[in-house]
Amino acid sequence: MDRDIFAGLIKLHILYHASKEKIFGLWIIEELRRHGYELSPGTLYPILHRMEKRGYLNSEKEIVKGKTRRVYSITAPGKEMLTEAKSKVRELFGELFEDDGN
C-alpha cells in the first residue's frame, strides 16, 4: 500500500469515527485494518497527534481497567473539515465511477 496516496483516507476514517464516538489508538488500528489498512502504533500516533495539534481532535486521558488510555474526540473545526471532505469525496467518487470501462 502506498501510504502517501491513502494518508488522506486514513485521516478521514479517523475524523468520521471520532465524530460518532470517542476513539483510542488500538481501536482505530483494528478498525482501519478491517478496511485493509495496516498501521502500526508508530505510524498512527503521530497522525493523531498532528490532527490534535491542527485542532481537528481533542484528547483526554481516561482510566480503563486501572490503565490510562488517551481517547480522542472530534472538535468543531474537525467537524467542519469532515463536512468539507465529504463533499470532495462525493465529487471524486462521481468522477472515478462515471466511466464504467475502468
ZILIN-V705007 format. One record per helix or strand of 3 or more residues. SS is the DSSP state (a for helix, b for strand). FROM is the first residue (numbers start at 1). TO is the last residue. If there is no record, write none. Layout:
{{SS	FROM	TO} {SS	FROM	TO}}
This chain:
{{a	3	20} {a	25	34} {a	41	53} {b	57	64} {b	67	74} {a	76	98}}
